[in-house]
């Protein structure tokens, strides 16, 4: 089994692959999302109105550009942690919007939470820098 050694953190090939698969699913969804905002499709403008935002093309494209930049930063290994932080902020806004208008909990409100957990989970599995910052360790009885 191949393991990558970087400092004190070792990542197995299986964990790295699982991380890239999770991250890839997140990236695919976000590419779809920012693409329909950049165009923008009529459904985007209609949804923005339903969510309480102006249905302006400029607003939709602005959100699309913000999401595009955050997604690219997340996809590039050297900037992936910064991208994950920016995506967390973006998803937090989406969660707050869903909460404000009273959408259903599991299908709408928590969707941003699910996506964020997948983004950070994928990054944790594939990035030794993040593992070094957030070391989940089994307790060995020592304090």
Secondary structure as GFF3:
##gff-version 3
##sequence-region A 1 143
A	DSSP	beta_strand	3	6	.	.	.	ID=ss1
A	DSSP	beta_strand	9	12	.	.	.	ID=ss2
A	DSSP	alpha_helix	13	39	.	.	.	ID=ss3
A	DSSP	alpha_helix	42	50	.	.	.	ID=ss4
A	DSSP	alpha_helix	57	75	.	.	.	ID=ss5
A	DSSP	three_ten_helix	77	79	.	.	.	ID=ss6
A	DSSP	alpha_helix	80	101	.	.	.	ID=ss7
A	DSSP	pi_helix	105	109	.	.	.	ID=ss8
A	DSSP	alpha_helix	111	126	.	.	.	ID=ss9
A	DSSP	alpha_helix	128	133	.	.	.	ID=ss10
###
